[in-house]
Amino acid sequence: MNIRQLLHNIISLLLLSTVLICLPACGSRSFEIKNIAKSDVDLVADAHFREVDQLLRTLMIKLYKRNPGELKKMHGATIQSRMYQVFGAVPVPSFAELGGRSGVAAIDLCFDPGFAQDRVLALVVGLEGMMLEAYNNRTEHFVFDSLDEQKLYNSARNVEIVVWRLSNRLNRDGKPFLLTNSGPGEDVNLSFERLFGKLIALQDMLARITADRGQRTINKLVHSIASAALLPVGM
């Protein structure tokens, strides 16, 4: 038996003992045994991921309502069916219409002038896949799991790049690839900006928490958003 396995067994016994001690005291209060195996940072990471996931769901709905033509590119598709396809499984499933791309590759596809399929799908599949990769493809974290502060930091910078591209990159007709915030002559609508801002803040905060926990330093790359390629997040 190696040292890691021995430590695992010891901690498991300690956790079990703690559960047995705590159960009588829990009474009618809400209590989940699995949380005994989570550190404070694990609980924070889980809360962050749930919020990120909900923000991306909201983003998908808003993008389809703002760009209804994208939904029509797949016969019979509805917002609900697309939501289920993207968020119904972990990891995000592969889509033939995206050429099997996910993560940052799918995000790049959204801004490819030659791409003729659903750009909302490409962007949200890309963002959801990238975020999952930043959380090591886990929706829950426990004491033996570890997060990478650089992945979390890079994912936040990639969201900034996406925001810039949505506002500044144009298709062959000289129009944005996807409409987000209000255009000329429209009522002011900054709801997309606020949503993306929350995503960036969540990832940056968790990156800092993770770095502080491990007493590590984040490599804060200096780059131009206008010309930068998306940063790596996966392995």
Backbone hydrogen bonds, N-H to C=O, Kabsch-Sander energy under -0.5 kcal/mol:
donor,donor_aa,acceptor,acceptor_aa,energy
6,L,2,N,-2.2
7,L,3,I,-2.8
8,H,4,R,-2.3
9,N,5,Q,-2.3
10,I,6,L,-2.3
11,I,7,L,-2.8
12,S,8,H,-2.3
13,L,9,N,-2.1
14,L,10,I,-2.3
15,L,11,I,-2.7
16,L,12,S,-2.4
17,S,13,L,-2.4
18,T,14,L,-2.3
19,V,15,L,-2.4
20,L,16,L,-2.3
21,I,17,S,-2.0
22,C,18,T,-2.6
23,L,19,V,-2.6
25,A,22,C,-0.8
26,C,22,C,-1.1
26,C,23,L,-1.0
27,G,23,L,-0.7
29,R,26,C,-2.2
33,I,31,F,-0.5
35,N,32,E,-1.5
36,I,33,I,-2.0
37,A,34,K,-1.4
38,K,35,N,-1.5
43,L,39,S,-2.2
44,V,40,D,-2.0
45,A,41,V,-2.8
46,D,42,D,-2.5
47,A,43,L,-2.1
48,H,44,V,-2.6
49,F,45,A,-2.6
50,R,46,D,-2.3
51,E,47,A,-1.9
52,V,48,H,-2.7
53,D,49,F,-3.0
54,Q,50,R,-2.1
55,L,51,E,-2.4
56,L,52,V,-2.2
57,R,53,D,-1.8
58,T,54,Q,-2.3
59,L,55,L,-2.4
60,M,56,L,-2.2
61,I,57,R,-2.0
62,K,58,T,-2.4
63,L,59,L,-2.7
64,Y,60,M,-2.1
65,K,61,I,-2.1
66,R,62,K,-2.0
67,N,63,L,-2.0
70,E,67,N,-1.7
71,L,67,N,-0.6
72,K,68,P,-1.0
73,K,70,E,-1.2
74,M,71,L,-1.2
75,H,73,K,-0.6
77,A,74,M,-2.1
82,R,78,T,-2.4
83,M,79,I,-2.5
84,Y,80,Q,-2.2
85,Q,81,S,-2.1
86,V,82,R,-2.3
87,F,83,M,-2.9
88,G,84,Y,-1.4
98,L,95,F,-1.2
99,G,96,A,-1.9
100,G,95,F,-2.6
101,R,98,L,-1.4
103,G,125,V,-0.7
105,A,102,S,-1.2
106,A,102,S,-0.8
106,A,103,G,-0.7
107,I,103,G,-1.7
108,D,104,V,-2.4
109,L,105,A,-1.5
110,C,106,A,-1.4
111,F,107,I,-0.8
111,F,108,D,-0.9
112,D,109,L,-1.7
115,F,112,D,-2.0
119,R,117,Q,-0.6
122,A,118,D,-1.8
123,L,119,R,-2.5
124,V,120,V,-2.6
125,V,121,L,-2.8
126,G,122,A,-2.0
127,L,123,L,-2.7
128,E,124,V,-3.0
129,G,125,V,-2.4
130,M,126,G,-2.4
131,M,127,L,-2.6
132,L,128,E,-2.4
133,E,129,G,-2.1
134,A,130,M,-2.0
135,Y,131,M,-1.3
136,N,133,E,-1.7
137,N,132,L,-3.9
138,R,132,L,-0.5
138,R,135,Y,-1.2
143,V,37,A,-2.4
145,D,142,F,-2.3
149,E,147,L,-0.7
152,L,148,D,-1.9
153,Y,149,E,-2.4
154,N,150,Q,-2.9
155,S,151,K,-2.2
156,A,152,L,-1.5
157,R,153,Y,-1.9
158,N,154,N,-2.3
159,V,155,S,-1.7
160,E,156,A,-1.6
161,I,157,R,-2.0
162,V,158,N,-2.4
163,V,159,V,-2.4
164,W,160,E,-2.0
165,R,161,I,-2.6
166,L,162,V,-2.6
167,S,163,V,-1.3
168,N,164,W,-1.9
169,R,165,R,-2.3
171,N,175,K,-3.7
174,G,171,N,-2.2
177,F,169,R,-0.8
180,T,181,N,-0.5
182,S,189,N,-1.2
186,E,183,G,-2.0
194,R,190,L,-2.2
195,L,191,S,-2.0
196,F,192,F,-2.7
197,G,193,E,-2.1
198,K,194,R,-1.9
199,L,195,L,-1.8
200,I,196,F,-2.4
201,A,197,G,-2.3
202,L,198,K,-2.5
203,Q,199,L,-2.0
204,D,200,I,-2.4
205,M,201,A,-2.4
206,L,202,L,-2.2
207,A,203,Q,-2.2
208,R,204,D,-2.1
209,I,205,M,-2.4
210,T,206,L,-2.7
211,A,207,A,-2.3
212,D,208,R,-2.6
213,R,209,I,-2.3
214,G,210,T,-1.8
215,Q,211,A,-0.5
215,Q,212,D,-0.7
216,R,211,A,-2.7
220,K,218,I,-1.3
221,L,219,N,-1.5
223,H,221,L,-0.7
225,I,223,H,-0.6
227,S,224,S,-0.7
228,A,224,S,-1.9
